[in-house]
Amino acid sequence: MPIEQISIFIENRKGRLADVTRLLASSGINISALSIADTADFGILRLIVNDPDKAIKILKAHDYTVSRTNVIAIAVEDKPGGLADVLEILESYNIDVEYMYAFVGGNSQKALVIMRLSDTDKALSILRGKAVILLTPQEAYENKYEPNKHT
């Protein structure tokens, strides 16, 4: 099942990232994962948050350019080759990874990976069939993997 990620276009200047995160925090929005890509003039801040609809509304009200993207969240073994195994599956089905970011969550021995793929629906179907652990939106937003739900 896809996870909603929000992307925010921000100017690359001192304090701008702090402004965004402070605005979200003051509105009760919890950031569980993030990635930022920047150039000399601007950046794209990608976030997994506990309430994407509320976050988008607040950011737009403060004149930020915001978009919503479907990504997937998976749990992989936190060991050498854990991610490579999943990437090899995707490659064998000609599914491209547009970008990804990862983090270690909770007390499990898993790394949690957020991925934007060339064909999300096809990837979800394939990964389910290969016993890859797909996280629910709640698990992704809470930044934790619950092993008992996936066994």
C-alpha positions as CSV (number, residue, x, y, z in Angstrom):
1,M,0.0,0.0,0.0
2,P,1.4,3.4,-0.9
3,I,2.5,5.9,1.7
4,E,1.9,9.6,1.2
5,Q,5.0,11.8,1.2
6,I,4.9,15.5,1.0
7,S,7.5,17.5,-0.9
8,I,8.1,21.2,-0.1
9,F,10.0,23.6,-2.4
10,I,12.1,25.8,-0.2
11,E,14.7,28.5,-0.9
12,N,18.2,27.6,0.0
13,R,18.9,30.2,2.5
14,K,19.8,30.4,6.2
15,G,17.0,29.4,8.5
16,R,14.5,28.3,5.9
17,L,14.6,24.6,6.9
18,A,14.2,25.6,10.6
19,D,11.2,27.7,9.6
20,V,9.4,24.8,7.9
21,T,10.1,22.4,10.7
22,R,9.1,24.9,13.4
23,L,5.8,25.6,11.6
24,L,5.0,21.9,11.4
25,A,5.9,21.3,15.0
26,S,3.8,24.2,16.2
27,S,0.8,22.7,14.4
28,G,1.3,19.2,16.0
29,I,2.8,17.6,12.9
30,N,5.4,15.0,13.6
31,I,8.1,14.3,11.1
32,S,9.1,10.6,11.1
33,A,11.5,10.7,8.0
34,L,12.9,13.3,5.8
35,S,15.2,13.8,2.9
36,I,16.5,17.1,1.4
37,A,18.0,17.6,-2.1
38,D,19.4,21.0,-2.8
39,T,21.0,23.2,-5.4
40,A,22.6,26.6,-4.9
41,D,19.2,28.4,-4.9
42,F,16.5,26.0,-3.7
43,G,15.8,22.6,-2.1
44,I,13.2,20.0,-2.1
45,L,12.3,18.7,1.3
46,R,10.6,15.3,1.3
47,L,8.8,14.3,4.5
48,I,6.8,11.4,5.9
49,V,4.6,13.0,8.6
50,N,1.8,11.8,10.9
51,D,-0.9,13.9,9.2
52,P,-0.1,14.8,5.5
53,D,-3.4,16.5,4.8
54,K,-3.0,18.9,7.8
55,A,0.7,19.5,6.9
56,I,-0.2,20.4,3.3
57,K,-3.0,22.7,4.4
58,I,-0.7,24.6,6.9
59,L,2.2,24.9,4.5
60,K,0.1,26.2,1.7
61,A,-1.5,28.7,4.1
62,H,2.0,30.0,4.7
63,D,2.8,30.3,0.9
64,Y,4.9,27.2,0.5
65,T,4.8,25.2,-2.7
66,V,3.8,21.7,-1.6
67,S,3.0,18.5,-3.5
68,R,1.9,15.0,-2.5
69,T,3.6,11.8,-3.9
70,N,2.9,8.2,-3.4
71,V,6.0,6.2,-2.2
72,I,6.4,2.8,-0.6
73,A,7.9,1.9,2.7
74,I,9.6,-1.4,3.3
75,A,11.5,-3.1,6.1
76,V,14.8,-4.8,5.2
77,E,17.3,-6.7,7.2
78,D,19.7,-4.3,8.9
79,K,22.7,-6.2,7.6
80,P,25.0,-6.0,4.6
81,G,23.0,-6.9,1.5
82,G,19.6,-6.4,3.0
83,L,18.8,-3.5,0.7
84,A,20.6,-5.1,-2.3
85,D,18.3,-8.1,-2.2
86,V,15.2,-5.8,-2.7
87,L,16.9,-3.7,-5.3
88,E,17.8,-6.8,-7.3
89,I,14.2,-7.9,-7.3
90,L,13.1,-4.5,-8.6
91,E,15.8,-4.4,-11.3
92,S,14.8,-7.9,-12.5
93,Y,11.3,-6.5,-13.2
94,N,12.6,-3.3,-14.8
95,I,11.3,-1.1,-12.0
96,D,13.5,2.0,-11.6
97,V,14.2,3.6,-8.2
98,E,13.7,7.4,-8.7
99,Y,15.0,8.1,-5.2
100,M,15.0,6.6,-1.7
101,Y,16.0,7.3,1.9
102,A,16.3,5.1,4.9
103,F,16.4,5.0,8.6
104,V,16.6,2.5,11.5
105,G,13.3,2.4,13.5
106,G,12.2,1.0,16.8
107,N,13.8,-2.1,18.4
108,S,13.6,-4.4,15.4
109,Q,16.6,-5.5,13.4
110,K,15.2,-3.8,10.3
111,A,16.0,-0.7,8.4
112,L,13.0,1.2,7.1
113,V,13.3,2.4,3.5
114,I,11.2,4.9,1.7
115,M,11.2,4.5,-2.1
116,R,9.8,6.4,-5.1
117,L,9.6,4.0,-7.9
118,S,8.9,4.2,-11.6
119,D,5.8,1.9,-11.2
120,T,4.5,1.8,-7.6
121,D,1.6,-0.5,-8.2
122,K,3.6,-3.1,-10.1
123,A,6.3,-2.9,-7.5
124,L,3.9,-3.4,-4.6
125,S,2.5,-6.5,-6.4
126,I,5.9,-8.0,-7.1
127,L,7.3,-7.2,-3.6
128,R,4.3,-8.8,-1.9
129,G,4.9,-12.0,-3.9
130,K,8.6,-12.0,-2.9
131,A,7.8,-11.8,0.8
132,V,9.3,-8.3,1.1
133,I,7.9,-6.5,4.2
134,L,5.7,-3.6,3.1
135,L,4.9,-1.2,5.8
136,T,1.4,0.3,6.4
137,P,1.0,4.0,6.3
138,Q,0.6,4.0,10.1
139,E,3.9,2.1,10.6
140,A,5.7,4.5,8.3
141,Y,4.2,7.6,9.9
142,E,5.1,6.2,13.4
143,N,8.6,5.4,12.2
144,K,8.3,1.8,13.5
145,Y,8.0,-1.7,12.2
146,E,5.9,-4.1,14.1
147,P,7.3,-7.6,13.3
148,N,4.2,-9.5,14.7
149,K,2.0,-7.9,12.1
150,H,4.1,-9.2,9.2
151,T,4.7,-12.8,10.2
